[in-house]
Amino acid sequence: MKRIGVLANLKKPGLAQVLRRVGEAANSAGIDLVAAGRTADMLKSARKVRQDSVMRGVDALMVLGGDGTMLRAARMLDGRDIPLIGVKIGGLGFLTSVTEERLGDVFGHLAAKRYSLSRRILADCVVKRRGKTIAGYRAFNDVVIHNGESGRVITLELSLDREQVSPYICDGIIISTPTGSTGHSLSAGGPIVKPGTAALVIGFVCPHTLSSRPLVVPDTTLISVVVANSSGPSRLSVDGQVGQALKDGDKVEVKKSRKSVKLVQLPDYSYVAVLRQKLHWRGSNV
């Protein structure tokens, strides 16, 4: 890797110091940096370009922030085959593989090609109203159909490959990729699915029946959810960042995308170690 774009969460405290370290480490490794806006202003060694040109001609995109910044970066890629290097400012994230303390090592590993690429599936989502497609989204983590701000239950009809499973009276349905299984899905009682597993997870938010359990289906499955009955405006949320209001009768279709995202991981990265740390696994003292 010879040229790397830089995208930073400008709200993170201490960002200027972190960017200074990034510039010094990249210069030592002989790697050129590209940035835009205020990020470029703080990263003096980077070539400043327009925001829409940060990913032009780069070998990778370094993302400084947290998991939310990584989700935004994945959406900005818009299908481009550019690897993401996630640097967590202030700790360790599920999507970021490099801690702030390891910044000095990153560029040396990149220059020496001592890294691996973890390919993550994406989910394409379309909204249909009266049979016509009115919107489309791409999810890195999850697609959520929920009761919006009404606080009342809604009835959602779930189908798999056009075969109806059941109507569910609930607060919402979460459809997540393996990457997103440690996000909203996990909070709603869903399973942890290791990235690389060819599966999608369907979970239910506060279902009004004890028999409703999360479903793990092949990632070749076409998942459809129809808003059958809602007491107020329901909503579609994609990665917790974009989405739209839904009306009764609207259908949301989700399937594995032809596009994917590649995450750069350093030699000592361990997904299991991240789970242990983030979820505070301690085991038994017996």
SEVEX-790839 format. One record per residue (C-alpha): chain; x, y negated, z. Coordinates in nm, 4 decimals. Layout:
BEGIN
<site><mol>A</mol><u>X</u><v>Y</v><w>Z</w></site>
...
END
This chain:
BEGIN
<site><mol>A</mol><u>0.0000</u><v>0.0000</v><w>0.0000</w></site>
<site><mol>A</mol><u>0.1466</u><v>-0.3315</v><w>-0.1127</w></site>
<site><mol>A</mol><u>-0.1436</u><v>-0.5748</v><w>-0.0897</w></site>
<site><mol>A</mol><u>-0.4098</u><v>-0.5803</v><w>0.1831</w></site>
<site><mol>A</mol><u>-0.7134</u><v>-0.8030</v><w>0.2259</w></site>
<site><mol>A</mol><u>-0.8013</u><v>-0.9232</v><w>0.5753</w></site>
<site><mol>A</mol><u>-1.1533</u><v>-0.9697</v><w>0.7137</w></site>
<site><mol>A</mol><u>-1.1887</u><v>-1.0891</v><w>1.0737</w></site>
<site><mol>A</mol><u>-1.4694</u><v>-1.1508</v><w>1.3204</w></site>
<site><mol>A</mol><u>-1.4113</u><v>-1.5181</v><w>1.3955</w></site>
<site><mol>A</mol><u>-1.6053</u><v>-1.4954</v><w>1.7233</w></site>
<site><mol>A</mol><u>-1.3522</u><v>-1.2627</v><w>1.8847</w></site>
<site><mol>A</mol><u>-1.1457</u><v>-1.4284</v><w>2.1614</w></site>
<site><mol>A</mol><u>-0.7729</u><v>-1.4401</v><w>2.1015</w></site>
<site><mol>A</mol><u>-0.8142</u><v>-1.3887</v><w>1.7266</w></site>
<site><mol>A</mol><u>-0.5475</u><v>-1.6453</v><w>1.6357</w></site>
<site><mol>A</mol><u>-0.2843</u><v>-1.4543</v><w>1.8325</w></site>
<site><mol>A</mol><u>-0.3904</u><v>-1.1249</v><w>1.6785</w></site>
<site><mol>A</mol><u>-0.3674</u><v>-1.2702</v><w>1.3275</w></site>
<site><mol>A</mol><u>-0.0220</u><v>-1.4045</v><w>1.4014</w></site>
<site><mol>A</mol><u>0.0900</u><v>-1.0542</v><w>1.4969</w></site>
<site><mol>A</mol><u>-0.0723</u><v>-0.9174</v><w>1.1811</w></site>
<site><mol>A</mol><u>0.1206</u><v>-1.1639</v><w>0.9675</w></site>
<site><mol>A</mol><u>0.4534</u><v>-1.0834</v><w>1.1350</w></site>
<site><mol>A</mol><u>0.4049</u><v>-0.7062</v><w>1.1098</w></site>
<site><mol>A</mol><u>0.2972</u><v>-0.7230</v><w>0.7443</w></site>
<site><mol>A</mol><u>0.5951</u><v>-0.9398</v><w>0.6562</w></site>
<site><mol>A</mol><u>0.8354</u><v>-0.6939</v><w>0.8235</w></site>
<site><mol>A</mol><u>0.6864</u><v>-0.4066</v><w>0.6226</w></site>
<site><mol>A</mol><u>0.6928</u><v>-0.5982</v><w>0.2936</w></site>
<site><mol>A</mol><u>0.3145</u><v>-0.5992</v><w>0.2554</w></site>
<site><mol>A</mol><u>0.1289</u><v>-0.8999</v><w>0.1099</w></site>
<site><mol>A</mol><u>-0.1911</u><v>-1.0236</v><w>0.2742</w></site>
<site><mol>A</mol><u>-0.4976</u><v>-1.1884</v><w>0.1218</w></site>
<site><mol>A</mol><u>-0.7646</u><v>-1.3756</v><w>0.3207</w></site>
<site><mol>A</mol><u>-1.0343</u><v>-1.6387</v><w>0.2867</w></site>
<site><mol>A</mol><u>-1.1805</u><v>-1.9293</v><w>0.4843</w></site>
<site><mol>A</mol><u>-1.0879</u><v>-1.9769</v><w>0.8493</w></site>
<site><mol>A</mol><u>-0.9194</u><v>-1.6367</v><w>0.8594</w></site>
<site><mol>A</mol><u>-0.6714</u><v>-1.7552</v><w>0.5973</w></site>
<site><mol>A</mol><u>-0.6238</u><v>-2.0833</v><w>0.7841</w></site>
<site><mol>A</mol><u>-0.5129</u><v>-1.8895</v><w>1.0939</w></site>
<site><mol>A</mol><u>-0.3140</u><v>-1.6328</v><w>0.8951</w></site>
<site><mol>A</mol><u>-0.0519</u><v>-1.8656</v><w>0.7490</w></site>
<site><mol>A</mol><u>0.1400</u><v>-1.5926</v><w>0.5648</w></site>
<site><mol>A</mol><u>-0.1666</u><v>-1.4785</v><w>0.3685</w></site>
<site><mol>A</mol><u>-0.2560</u><v>-1.5942</v><w>0.0204</w></site>
<site><mol>A</mol><u>-0.5796</u><v>-1.7902</v><w>0.0531</w></site>
<site><mol>A</mol><u>-0.8576</u><v>-1.7020</v><w>-0.1909</w></site>
<site><mol>A</mol><u>-1.2329</u><v>-1.7461</v><w>-0.2145</w></site>
<site><mol>A</mol><u>-1.4453</u><v>-1.5145</v><w>-0.0021</w></site>
<site><mol>A</mol><u>-1.5691</u><v>-1.3243</v><w>-0.3063</w></site>
<site><mol>A</mol><u>-1.2089</u><v>-1.2575</v><w>-0.4141</w></site>
<site><mol>A</mol><u>-1.0700</u><v>-1.1050</v><w>-0.0928</w></site>
<site><mol>A</mol><u>-1.1201</u><v>-0.7521</v><w>-0.2257</w></site>
<site><mol>A</mol><u>-0.9918</u><v>-0.8216</v><w>-0.5748</w></site>
<site><mol>A</mol><u>-0.6738</u><v>-0.6267</v><w>-0.6502</w></site>
<site><mol>A</mol><u>-0.6112</u><v>-0.5106</v><w>-0.2918</w></site>
<site><mol>A</mol><u>-0.5088</u><v>-0.1591</v><w>-0.1887</w></site>
<site><mol>A</mol><u>-0.7093</u><v>-0.1730</v><w>0.1346</w></site>
<site><mol>A</mol><u>-0.9159</u><v>-0.4076</v><w>0.3513</w></site>
<site><mol>A</mol><u>-0.8093</u><v>-0.4622</v><w>0.7134</w></site>
<site><mol>A</mol><u>-1.1087</u><v>-0.5346</v><w>0.9353</w></site>
<site><mol>A</mol><u>-1.0420</u><v>-0.7079</v><w>1.2677</w></site>
<site><mol>A</mol><u>-1.3276</u><v>-0.6952</v><w>1.5163</w></site>
<site><mol>A</mol><u>-1.5550</u><v>-0.4131</v><w>1.6235</w></site>
<site><mol>A</mol><u>-1.7987</u><v>-0.1614</v><w>1.4804</w></site>
<site><mol>A</mol><u>-2.0389</u><v>-0.4376</v><w>1.3753</w></site>
<site><mol>A</mol><u>-1.7657</u><v>-0.6017</v><w>1.1689</w></site>
<site><mol>A</mol><u>-1.6865</u><v>-0.2644</v><w>1.0115</w></site>
<site><mol>A</mol><u>-2.0514</u><v>-0.2201</v><w>0.9132</w></site>
<site><mol>A</mol><u>-2.0504</u><v>-0.5644</v><w>0.7544</w></site>
<site><mol>A</mol><u>-1.7283</u><v>-0.4843</v><w>0.5680</w></site>
<site><mol>A</mol><u>-1.8722</u><v>-0.1583</v><w>0.4342</w></site>
<site><mol>A</mol><u>-2.1731</u><v>-0.3492</v><w>0.3016</w></site>
<site><mol>A</mol><u>-1.9451</u><v>-0.6101</v><w>0.1402</w></site>
<site><mol>A</mol><u>-1.7583</u><v>-0.3331</v><w>-0.0426</w></site>
<site><mol>A</mol><u>-2.0800</u><v>-0.2628</v><w>-0.2344</w></site>
<site><mol>A</mol><u>-1.9500</u><v>0.0715</v><w>-0.3555</w></site>
<site><mol>A</mol><u>-1.5924</u><v>-0.0374</v><w>-0.4302</w></site>
<site><mol>A</mol><u>-1.3377</u><v>0.2397</v><w>-0.3692</w></site>
<site><mol>A</mol><u>-1.1265</u><v>0.0357</v><w>-0.1268</w></site>
<site><mol>A</mol><u>-1.0215</u><v>0.1956</v><w>0.2049</w></site>
<site><mol>A</mol><u>-1.1029</u><v>0.0165</v><w>0.5313</w></site>
<site><mol>A</mol><u>-0.8506</u><v>-0.0204</v><w>0.8132</w></site>
<site><mol>A</mol><u>-1.0450</u><v>-0.0889</v><w>1.1309</w></site>
<site><mol>A</mol><u>-0.8656</u><v>-0.2746</v><w>1.4115</w></site>
<site><mol>A</mol><u>-1.0632</u><v>-0.3014</v><w>1.7343</w></site>
<site><mol>A</mol><u>-1.0029</u><v>-0.6254</v><w>1.9185</w></site>
<site><mol>A</mol><u>-1.0522</u><v>-0.5662</v><w>2.2882</w></site>
<site><mol>A</mol><u>-1.0779</u><v>-0.1881</v><w>2.3052</w></site>
<site><mol>A</mol><u>-1.1618</u><v>0.1159</v><w>2.0944</w></site>
<site><mol>A</mol><u>-1.4597</u><v>0.1650</v><w>1.8646</w></site>
<site><mol>A</mol><u>-1.6214</u><v>0.4595</v><w>1.6915</w></site>
<site><mol>A</mol><u>-1.5491</u><v>0.3174</v><w>1.3450</w></site>
<site><mol>A</mol><u>-1.2217</u><v>0.1385</v><w>1.4169</w></site>
<site><mol>A</mol><u>-0.9205</u><v>0.3689</v><w>1.4355</w></site>
<site><mol>A</mol><u>-0.6506</u><v>0.1218</v><w>1.5441</w></site>
<site><mol>A</mol><u>-0.6348</u><v>-0.0576</v><w>1.8780</w></site>
<site><mol>A</mol><u>-0.5004</u><v>-0.4095</v><w>1.9156</w></site>
<site><mol>A</mol><u>-0.1939</u><v>-0.2701</v><w>2.0946</w></site>
<site><mol>A</mol><u>-0.0992</u><v>-0.0592</v><w>1.7894</w></site>
<site><mol>A</mol><u>-0.0881</u><v>-0.3478</v><w>1.5433</w></site>
<site><mol>A</mol><u>0.2902</u><v>-0.3384</v><w>1.5324</w></site>
<site><mol>A</mol><u>0.2840</u><v>0.0207</v><w>1.4036</w></site>
<site><mol>A</mol><u>0.0109</u><v>-0.0076</v><w>1.1423</w></site>
<site><mol>A</mol><u>0.1961</u><v>-0.1653</v><w>0.8527</w></site>
<site><mol>A</mol><u>0.5006</u><v>0.0569</v><w>0.8940</w></site>
<site><mol>A</mol><u>0.2771</u><v>0.3643</v><w>0.8636</w></site>
<site><mol>A</mol><u>0.1020</u><v>0.2153</v><w>0.5610</w></site>
<site><mol>A</mol><u>0.4271</u><v>0.1283</v><w>0.3846</w></site>
<site><mol>A</mol><u>0.5638</u><v>0.4800</v><w>0.4493</w></site>
<site><mol>A</mol><u>0.2329</u><v>0.6452</v><w>0.3463</w></site>
<site><mol>A</mol><u>0.1942</u><v>0.7998</v><w>0.6914</w></site>
<site><mol>A</mol><u>-0.1839</u><v>0.7918</v><w>0.7112</w></site>
<site><mol>A</mol><u>-0.4903</u><v>0.9895</v><w>0.6114</w></site>
<site><mol>A</mol><u>-0.8236</u><v>0.8911</v><w>0.4570</w></site>
<site><mol>A</mol><u>-1.1533</u><v>0.9960</v><w>0.6110</w></site>
<site><mol>A</mol><u>-1.4305</u><v>0.9842</v><w>0.3508</w></site>
<site><mol>A</mol><u>-1.7690</u><v>0.8935</v><w>0.5021</w></site>
<site><mol>A</mol><u>-2.1022</u><v>0.9401</v><w>0.3287</w></site>
<site><mol>A</mol><u>-2.3459</u><v>0.6542</v><w>0.2824</w></site>
<site><mol>A</mol><u>-2.7244</u><v>0.6688</v><w>0.2596</w></site>
<site><mol>A</mol><u>-2.9245</u><v>0.4906</v><w>-0.0091</w></site>
<site><mol>A</mol><u>-3.2630</u><v>0.3594</v><w>0.0990</w></site>
<site><mol>A</mol><u>-3.5499</u><v>0.2219</v><w>-0.1116</w></site>
<site><mol>A</mol><u>-3.8819</u><v>0.0712</v><w>-0.0080</w></site>
<site><mol>A</mol><u>-4.1853</u><v>0.1487</v><w>-0.2226</w></site>
<site><mol>A</mol><u>-4.5160</u><v>-0.0373</v><w>-0.2093</w></site>
<site><mol>A</mol><u>-4.8107</u><v>0.0842</v><w>-0.4140</w></site>
<site><mol>A</mol><u>-4.5721</u><v>0.3086</v><w>-0.6069</w></site>
<site><mol>A</mol><u>-4.3286</u><v>0.0316</v><w>-0.7033</w></site>
<site><mol>A</mol><u>-3.9779</u><v>-0.0105</v><w>-0.5624</w></site>
<site><mol>A</mol><u>-3.9586</u><v>-0.3521</v><w>-0.3946</w></site>
<site><mol>A</mol><u>-3.6191</u><v>-0.3318</v><w>-0.2180</w></site>
<site><mol>A</mol><u>-3.3048</u><v>-0.1230</v><w>-0.1881</w></site>
<site><mol>A</mol><u>-3.0323</u><v>-0.0931</v><w>0.0756</w></site>
<site><mol>A</mol><u>-2.7228</u><v>0.1130</v><w>0.1491</w></site>
<site><mol>A</mol><u>-2.6519</u><v>0.2350</v><w>0.5035</w></site>
<site><mol>A</mol><u>-2.3209</u><v>0.3302</v><w>0.6623</w></site>
<site><mol>A</mol><u>-2.4710</u><v>0.4155</v><w>1.0018</w></site>
<site><mol>A</mol><u>-2.8472</u><v>0.4446</v><w>0.9928</w></site>
<site><mol>A</mol><u>-3.1886</u><v>0.3546</v><w>0.8586</w></site>
<site><mol>A</mol><u>-3.4538</u><v>0.2798</v><w>1.1212</w></site>
<site><mol>A</mol><u>-3.8288</u><v>0.2394</v><w>1.0685</w></site>
<site><mol>A</mol><u>-3.9754</u><v>0.0969</v><w>1.3890</w></site>
<site><mol>A</mol><u>-4.2623</u><v>-0.0954</v><w>1.5454</w></site>
<site><mol>A</mol><u>-4.0932</u><v>-0.4330</v><w>1.5199</w></site>
<site><mol>A</mol><u>-4.1851</u><v>-0.6828</v><w>1.7898</w></site>
<site><mol>A</mol><u>-4.5362</u><v>-0.5503</v><w>1.8524</w></site>
<site><mol>A</mol><u>-4.4331</u><v>-0.3061</v><w>2.1254</w></site>
<site><mol>A</mol><u>-4.7148</u><v>-0.0734</v><w>2.0151</w></site>
<site><mol>A</mol><u>-4.6815</u><v>0.2771</v><w>1.8773</w></site>
<site><mol>A</mol><u>-4.7045</u><v>0.3405</v><w>1.5053</w></site>
<site><mol>A</mol><u>-4.7880</u><v>0.6496</v><w>1.3026</w></site>
<site><mol>A</mol><u>-4.5136</u><v>0.7537</v><w>1.0611</w></site>
<site><mol>A</mol><u>-4.5515</u><v>1.0445</v><w>0.8174</w></site>
<site><mol>A</mol><u>-4.2271</u><v>1.2334</v><w>0.7551</w></site>
<site><mol>A</mol><u>-4.1599</u><v>1.4407</v><w>0.4422</w></site>
<site><mol>A</mol><u>-3.8532</u><v>1.6406</v><w>0.3372</w></site>
<site><mol>A</mol><u>-3.8041</u><v>1.6967</v><w>-0.0360</w></site>
<site><mol>A</mol><u>-4.1665</u><v>1.5799</v><w>-0.0847</w></site>
<site><mol>A</mol><u>-4.3045</u><v>1.8407</v><w>0.1579</w></site>
<site><mol>A</mol><u>-4.4824</u><v>1.6835</v><w>0.4533</w></site>
<site><mol>A</mol><u>-4.3384</u><v>1.7743</v><w>0.7915</w></site>
<site><mol>A</mol><u>-4.5794</u><v>1.5958</v><w>1.0235</w></site>
<site><mol>A</mol><u>-4.7201</u><v>1.2588</v><w>1.1202</w></site>
<site><mol>A</mol><u>-4.5463</u><v>1.1200</v><w>1.4292</w></site>
<site><mol>A</mol><u>-4.6951</u><v>0.8759</v><w>1.6770</w></site>
<site><mol>A</mol><u>-4.3867</u><v>0.6993</v><w>1.8099</w></site>
<site><mol>A</mol><u>-4.1937</u><v>0.3751</v><w>1.8352</w></site>
<site><mol>A</mol><u>-3.9837</u><v>0.4635</v><w>1.5317</w></site>
<site><mol>A</mol><u>-3.7786</u><v>0.7084</v><w>1.3271</w></site>
<site><mol>A</mol><u>-3.3997</u><v>0.6943</v><w>1.2898</w></site>
<site><mol>A</mol><u>-3.2245</u><v>0.8492</v><w>0.9897</w></site>
<site><mol>A</mol><u>-2.8491</u><v>0.8522</v><w>1.0420</w></site>
<site><mol>A</mol><u>-2.5366</u><v>0.9644</v><w>0.8619</w></site>
<site><mol>A</mol><u>-2.2796</u><v>1.1710</v><w>1.0557</w></site>
<site><mol>A</mol><u>-2.0869</u><v>0.8476</v><w>1.1105</w></site>
<site><mol>A</mol><u>-2.3981</u><v>0.6847</v><w>1.2568</w></site>
<site><mol>A</mol><u>-2.4823</u><v>0.9796</v><w>1.4805</w></site>
<site><mol>A</mol><u>-2.2901</u><v>0.8111</v><w>1.7649</w></site>
<site><mol>A</mol><u>-2.4957</u><v>0.4912</v><w>1.7297</w></site>
<site><mol>A</mol><u>-2.8688</u><v>0.4278</v><w>1.7684</w></site>
<site><mol>A</mol><u>-2.9400</u><v>0.7950</v><w>1.7025</w></site>
<site><mol>A</mol><u>-2.7334</u><v>0.9058</v><w>2.0023</w></site>
<site><mol>A</mol><u>-2.9117</u><v>0.6554</v><w>2.2279</w></site>
<site><mol>A</mol><u>-3.2435</u><v>0.8105</v><w>2.1227</w></site>
<site><mol>A</mol><u>-3.1281</u><v>1.1620</v><w>2.2176</w></site>
<site><mol>A</mol><u>-2.9841</u><v>1.2721</v><w>1.8831</w></site>
<site><mol>A</mol><u>-2.6875</u><v>1.5069</v><w>1.8361</w></site>
<site><mol>A</mol><u>-2.3289</u><v>1.4035</v><w>1.7672</w></site>
<site><mol>A</mol><u>-2.2370</u><v>1.5145</v><w>1.4148</w></site>
<site><mol>A</mol><u>-1.8703</u><v>1.5151</v><w>1.3229</w></site>
<site><mol>A</mol><u>-1.7886</u><v>1.3030</v><w>1.0163</w></site>
<site><mol>A</mol><u>-1.7380</u><v>1.5234</v><w>0.7140</w></site>
<site><mol>A</mol><u>-2.0408</u><v>1.7388</v><w>0.7947</w></site>
<site><mol>A</mol><u>-2.2747</u><v>1.7571</v><w>0.4960</w></site>
<site><mol>A</mol><u>-2.5834</u><v>1.6556</v><w>0.6910</w></site>
<site><mol>A</mol><u>-2.8240</u><v>1.3769</v><w>0.7815</w></site>
<site><mol>A</mol><u>-2.9910</u><v>1.3404</v><w>1.1212</w></site>
<site><mol>A</mol><u>-3.3568</u><v>1.2486</v><w>1.1767</w></site>
<site><mol>A</mol><u>-3.4490</u><v>1.1340</v><w>1.5257</w></site>
<site><mol>A</mol><u>-3.7613</u><v>0.9944</v><w>1.6885</w></site>
<site><mol>A</mol><u>-3.7876</u><v>0.6942</v><w>1.9183</w></site>
<site><mol>A</mol><u>-4.0231</u><v>0.7597</v><w>2.2126</w></site>
<site><mol>A</mol><u>-4.2453</u><v>1.0173</v><w>2.0354</w></site>
<site><mol>A</mol><u>-4.5812</u><v>1.0826</v><w>2.1996</w></site>
<site><mol>A</mol><u>-4.5266</u><v>1.4578</v><w>2.2179</w></site>
<site><mol>A</mol><u>-4.2717</u><v>1.6704</v><w>2.4005</w></site>
<site><mol>A</mol><u>-4.2325</u><v>1.8991</v><w>2.0982</w></site>
<site><mol>A</mol><u>-4.0650</u><v>1.6358</v><w>1.8787</w></site>
<site><mol>A</mol><u>-3.6945</u><v>1.7082</v><w>1.8519</w></site>
<site><mol>A</mol><u>-3.4192</u><v>1.5675</v><w>1.6280</w></site>
<site><mol>A</mol><u>-3.3765</u><v>1.7342</v><w>1.2895</w></site>
<site><mol>A</mol><u>-3.0446</u><v>1.8000</v><w>1.1171</w></site>
<site><mol>A</mol><u>-3.0934</u><v>1.8500</v><w>0.7430</w></site>
<site><mol>A</mol><u>-2.8589</u><v>1.9009</v><w>0.4446</w></site>
<site><mol>A</mol><u>-2.7373</u><v>1.5733</v><w>0.2977</w></site>
<site><mol>A</mol><u>-2.8954</u><v>1.6764</v><w>-0.0328</w></site>
<site><mol>A</mol><u>-3.2412</u><v>1.6279</v><w>0.1220</w></site>
<site><mol>A</mol><u>-3.4747</u><v>1.3506</v><w>0.0081</w></site>
<site><mol>A</mol><u>-3.6233</u><v>1.2043</v><w>0.3258</w></site>
<site><mol>A</mol><u>-3.9473</u><v>1.0064</v><w>0.2990</w></site>
<site><mol>A</mol><u>-4.1251</u><v>0.8117</v><w>0.5707</w></site>
<site><mol>A</mol><u>-4.4674</u><v>0.6525</v><w>0.5140</w></site>
<site><mol>A</mol><u>-4.6037</u><v>0.3867</v><w>0.7475</w></site>
<site><mol>A</mol><u>-4.9463</u><v>0.5435</v><w>0.7968</w></site>
<site><mol>A</mol><u>-5.0834</u><v>0.3214</v><w>1.0714</w></site>
<site><mol>A</mol><u>-4.9373</u><v>0.0307</v><w>1.2669</w></site>
<site><mol>A</mol><u>-5.0981</u><v>-0.2059</v><w>1.5147</w></site>
<site><mol>A</mol><u>-4.8759</u><v>-0.4928</v><w>1.4026</w></site>
<site><mol>A</mol><u>-4.5896</u><v>-0.5690</v><w>1.1638</w></site>
<site><mol>A</mol><u>-4.3485</u><v>-0.2752</v><w>1.1456</w></site>
<site><mol>A</mol><u>-3.9930</u><v>-0.3130</v><w>1.0259</w></site>
<site><mol>A</mol><u>-3.7082</u><v>-0.1489</v><w>0.8381</w></site>
<site><mol>A</mol><u>-3.3605</u><v>-0.2028</v><w>0.9833</w></site>
<site><mol>A</mol><u>-3.0427</u><v>-0.0903</v><w>0.8043</w></site>
<site><mol>A</mol><u>-2.7254</u><v>-0.0655</v><w>1.0138</w></site>
<site><mol>A</mol><u>-2.8912</u><v>-0.3067</v><w>1.2548</w></site>
<site><mol>A</mol><u>-2.7939</u><v>-0.5939</v><w>1.0250</w></site>
<site><mol>A</mol><u>-3.0303</u><v>-0.6159</v><w>0.7272</w></site>
<site><mol>A</mol><u>-3.3847</u><v>-0.5058</v><w>0.6546</w></site>
<site><mol>A</mol><u>-3.7396</u><v>-0.6288</v><w>0.6066</w></site>
<site><mol>A</mol><u>-4.0982</u><v>-0.6184</v><w>0.7290</w></site>
<site><mol>A</mol><u>-4.3111</u><v>-0.3190</v><w>0.6294</w></site>
<site><mol>A</mol><u>-4.6840</u><v>-0.2878</v><w>0.5667</w></site>
<site><mol>A</mol><u>-4.9174</u><v>0.0064</v><w>0.6140</w></site>
<site><mol>A</mol><u>-4.8816</u><v>0.2396</v><w>0.3161</w></site>
<site><mol>A</mol><u>-4.5205</u><v>0.1461</v><w>0.2479</w></site>
<site><mol>A</mol><u>-4.2882</u><v>0.4382</v><w>0.1810</w></site>
<site><mol>A</mol><u>-3.9187</u><v>0.4423</v><w>0.2719</w></site>
<site><mol>A</mol><u>-3.7073</u><v>0.6981</v><w>0.0851</w></site>
<site><mol>A</mol><u>-3.3583</u><v>0.7862</v><w>0.2045</w></site>
<site><mol>A</mol><u>-3.0999</u><v>1.0086</v><w>0.0384</w></site>
<site><mol>A</mol><u>-2.7230</u><v>1.0507</v><w>0.0278</w></site>
<site><mol>A</mol><u>-2.5584</u><v>0.7856</v><w>-0.1858</w></site>
<site><mol>A</mol><u>-2.3248</u><v>0.8608</v><w>-0.4727</w></site>
<site><mol>A</mol><u>-2.0947</u><v>0.6038</v><w>-0.3147</w></site>
<site><mol>A</mol><u>-1.8875</u><v>0.6570</v><w>-0.0008</w></site>
<site><mol>A</mol><u>-1.6534</u><v>0.4687</v><w>0.2322</w></site>
<site><mol>A</mol><u>-1.2941</u><v>0.5668</v><w>0.3085</w></site>
<site><mol>A</mol><u>-1.1470</u><v>0.4908</v><w>0.6512</w></site>
<site><mol>A</mol><u>-0.7706</u><v>0.4768</v><w>0.7025</w></site>
<site><mol>A</mol><u>-0.6522</u><v>0.6781</v><w>1.0028</w></site>
<site><mol>A</mol><u>-0.3012</u><v>0.6785</v><w>1.1485</w></site>
<site><mol>A</mol><u>-0.1179</u><v>1.0086</v><w>1.2192</w></site>
<site><mol>A</mol><u>-0.2162</u><v>1.0279</v><w>1.5881</w></site>
<site><mol>A</mol><u>-0.5852</u><v>0.9414</v><w>1.5407</w></site>
<site><mol>A</mol><u>-0.8268</u><v>1.1881</v><w>1.7028</w></site>
<site><mol>A</mol><u>-1.2060</u><v>1.1699</v><w>1.6663</w></site>
<site><mol>A</mol><u>-1.2489</u><v>1.3950</v><w>1.9703</w></site>
<site><mol>A</mol><u>-1.0264</u><v>1.1661</v><w>2.1763</w></site>
<site><mol>A</mol><u>-1.2431</u><v>0.8710</v><w>2.0751</w></site>
<site><mol>A</mol><u>-1.5526</u><v>1.0594</v><w>2.1920</w></site>
<site><mol>A</mol><u>-1.3882</u><v>1.1412</v><w>2.5243</w></site>
<site><mol>A</mol><u>-1.2955</u><v>0.7792</v><w>2.5847</w></site>
<site><mol>A</mol><u>-1.6082</u><v>0.6065</v><w>2.4570</w></site>
<site><mol>A</mol><u>-1.8557</u><v>0.8488</v><w>2.6165</w></site>
<site><mol>A</mol><u>-1.6551</u><v>0.8876</v><w>2.9377</w></site>
<site><mol>A</mol><u>-1.6385</u><v>1.2655</v><w>2.9188</w></site>
<site><mol>A</mol><u>-1.4719</u><v>1.4011</v><w>3.2300</w></site>
<site><mol>A</mol><u>-1.5812</u><v>1.7648</v><w>3.2477</w></site>
<site><mol>A</mol><u>-1.6515</u><v>1.9571</v><w>3.5661</w></site>
<site><mol>A</mol><u>-1.4457</u><v>1.9479</v><w>3.8850</w></site>
<site><mol>A</mol><u>-1.5426</u><v>2.3056</v><w>3.9670</w></site>
END
